[in-house]
């Protein structure tokens, strides 16, 4: 952890105040109970690398396991209380340093901290006389059981005048609405995460040559991510050579990189809790074939059309619709779709004929989670269905069209096993969008030049 002087505790304090205002507006306040993620065993005497819960970290900046945030929100005041693991010098020899409840208030900018061993003892008093409890409605089973136990204890205190909360509210809906809009601190981290991920993709392109295996390129990615300071991958890296590129979530395996094939890499890093998400597709030997280039240019044109719609004044669906029109027209032009049967572009879109070769959406929110939180439709609309969410400044989303052409009797063989996706991370601004991942080449000629001049 950084020193207390450099830890940006004011950022997390401001987020908690923003959440408190939302709680006051919804129910005149209440008590928030939010636990971090549990640890998971990998196998005997071995854990998976620990990763904090995103909502919890968003409000605290605290990355240790075994912690719970409690907020007591009233019209006159807000208290932030942390329950965390106590100092234990013997365990710290094995598992690493702990902040401890004594240092937590000063370091994290909280009002109070207690040992996690005191949670059951203190929570009934914190819950008593609160108008509402804010928790995850679909949270961990143990937490739900604890809440029920605490409520039962408060009800047992009724002769002392204590009153139990009358409602349990969804904490996630309020926190996720906040997380949808990135602040300057988050944007700066995400820009850096995009740069690191881009260098990883460049490293893999430069390493590519026939005879290697998918895992060799994955190793190039991982080395670059960690060497540049990223703490982890943001998700399991996809390194898909040849026909594997037509498997959307293919994980890097031992498939050989072959002369004349393409390789699709979908990989991003996690930096200080925030994800990057980039996809590039390139020729393993450094030179696109004619059919590969034809399909690649269609996908790139679709991405460019979607980028033009990723700005204030359009909604979340607009980039997808723009990409679909370009992709579907391209499929008709290459005779991947039968123009005689389908007739017009509009009919091909209406009948969803494109789904044979393009079966996913063009965008998703990006942030602390690679598929980040936030509603995709307007949350306060009374219409059914609700309209798509309007794009606003400081939203971050991916733009990732693709085409995946599997062997079939009605598909020209020259296009078989061509799978192409191009993905970048876009920050919505007032007048356009900022692509935070364009330090890696995207034009076909740029990719060929990079690979030709690799040392």
Rosetta blueprint (number, residue, H / E / L):
1 X L
2 X L
3 X L
4 X L
5 X L
6 X L
7 X L
8 X L
9 X H
10 X H
11 X H
12 X H
13 X H
14 X H
15 X H
16 X H
17 X H
18 X H
19 X H
20 X H
21 X H
22 X H
23 X H
24 X H
25 X H
26 X H
27 X H
28 X L
29 X L
30 X E
31 X E
32 X E
33 X E
34 X E
35 X E
36 X L
37 X L
38 X L
39 X L
40 X L
41 X E
42 X E
43 X E
44 X L
45 X L
46 X E
47 X E
48 X L
49 X L
50 X L
51 X L
52 X L
53 X L
54 X H
55 X H
56 X H
57 X H
58 X H
59 X H
60 X H
61 X L
62 X L
63 X L
64 X L
65 X L
66 X L
67 X L
68 X E
69 X E
70 X E
71 X E
72 X E
73 X E
74 X L
75 X L
76 X L
77 X L
78 X E
79 X E
80 X E
81 X E
82 X E
83 X E
84 X E
85 X L
86 X L
87 X L
88 X L
89 X H
90 X H
91 X H
92 X H
93 X H
94 X H
95 X H
96 X L
97 X L
98 X L
99 X L
100 X H
101 X H
102 X H
103 X H
104 X H
105 X H
106 X H
107 X H
108 X H
109 X L
110 X L
111 X L
112 X E
113 X E
114 X E
115 X E
116 X H
117 X H
118 X H
119 X H
120 X H
121 X H
122 X H
123 X H
124 X H
125 X H
126 X H
127 X H
128 X L
129 X L
130 X L
131 X L
132 X L
133 X E
134 X E
135 X E
136 X L
137 X L
138 X L
139 X L
140 X L
141 X H
142 X H
143 X H
144 X H
145 X H
146 X H
147 X H
148 X H
149 X H
150 X H
151 X H
152 X H
153 X H
154 X H
155 X H
156 X L
157 X L
158 X H
159 X H
160 X H
161 X L
162 X L
163 X L
164 X L
165 X L
166 X L
167 X L
168 X E
169 X E
170 X E
171 X H
172 X H
173 X H
174 X H
175 X H
176 X H
177 X H
178 X H
179 X H
180 X L
181 X L
182 X L
183 X L
184 X H
185 X H
186 X H
187 X H
188 X H
189 X H
190 X H
191 X H
192 X H
193 X H
194 X H
195 X H
196 X H
197 X H
198 X H
199 X H
200 X H
201 X H
202 X H
203 X H
204 X H
205 X H
206 X H
207 X H
208 X L
209 X L
210 X L
211 X L
212 X L
213 X E
214 X H
215 X H
216 X H
217 X H
218 X H
219 X H
220 X H
221 X H
222 X H
223 X H
224 X H
225 X H
226 X H
227 X H
228 X L
229 X L
230 X L
231 X L
232 X E
233 X E
234 X L
235 X L
236 X L
237 X L
238 X E
239 X E
240 X E
241 X E
242 X H
243 X H
244 X H
245 X H
246 X H
247 X L
248 X L
249 X L
250 X L
251 X L
252 X L
253 X L
254 X L
255 X L
256 X E
257 X L
258 X L
259 X L
260 X L
261 X L
262 X E
263 X E
264 X E
265 X E
266 X E
267 X E
268 X L
269 X E
270 X E
271 X E
272 X L
273 X L
274 X E
275 X E
276 X L
277 X L
278 X E
279 X E
280 X E
281 X E
282 X E
283 X E
284 X L
285 X L
286 X L
287 X L
288 X L
289 X L
290 X H
291 X H
292 X H
293 X H
294 X H
295 X H
296 X H
297 X H
298 X H
299 X H
300 X H
301 X H
302 X H
303 X H
304 X H
305 X H
306 X H
307 X H
308 X H
309 X L
310 X L
311 X L
312 X L
313 X L
314 X L
315 X E
316 X H
317 X H
318 X H
319 X H
320 X H
321 X H
322 X H
323 X H
324 X H
325 X H
326 X H
327 X H
328 X H
329 X H
330 X H
331 X H
332 X H
333 X H
334 X L
335 X L
336 X L
337 X L
338 X L
339 X H
340 X H
341 X H
342 X H
343 X L
344 X L
345 X H
346 X H
347 X H
348 X H
349 X H
350 X H
351 X L
352 X L
353 X H
354 X H
355 X H
356 X H
357 X L
358 X L
359 X L
360 X L
361 X L
362 X L
363 X L
364 X L
365 X E
366 X L
367 X L
368 X L
369 X L
370 X L
371 X L
372 X L
373 X L
374 X L
375 X L
376 X L
377 X E
378 X L
379 X L
380 X L
381 X L
382 X L
383 X L
384 X L
385 X L
386 X L
387 X L
388 X E
389 X L
390 X E
391 X L
392 X L
393 X L
394 X L
395 X L
396 X E
397 X E
398 X E
399 X E
400 X L
401 X L
402 X E
403 X E
404 X E
405 X E
406 X L
407 X L
408 X L
409 X L
410 X L
411 X L
412 X L
413 X H
414 X H
415 X H
416 X L
417 X L
418 X E
419 X E
420 X E
421 X E
422 X L
423 X E
424 X E
425 X E
426 X E
427 X E
428 X E
429 X L
430 X L
431 X L
432 X L
433 X E
434 X E
435 X E
436 X L
437 X L
438 X L
439 X L
440 X L
441 X L
442 X L
443 X L
444 X H
445 X H
446 X H
447 X H
448 X H
449 X H
450 X H
451 X H
452 X H
453 X L
454 X L
455 X L
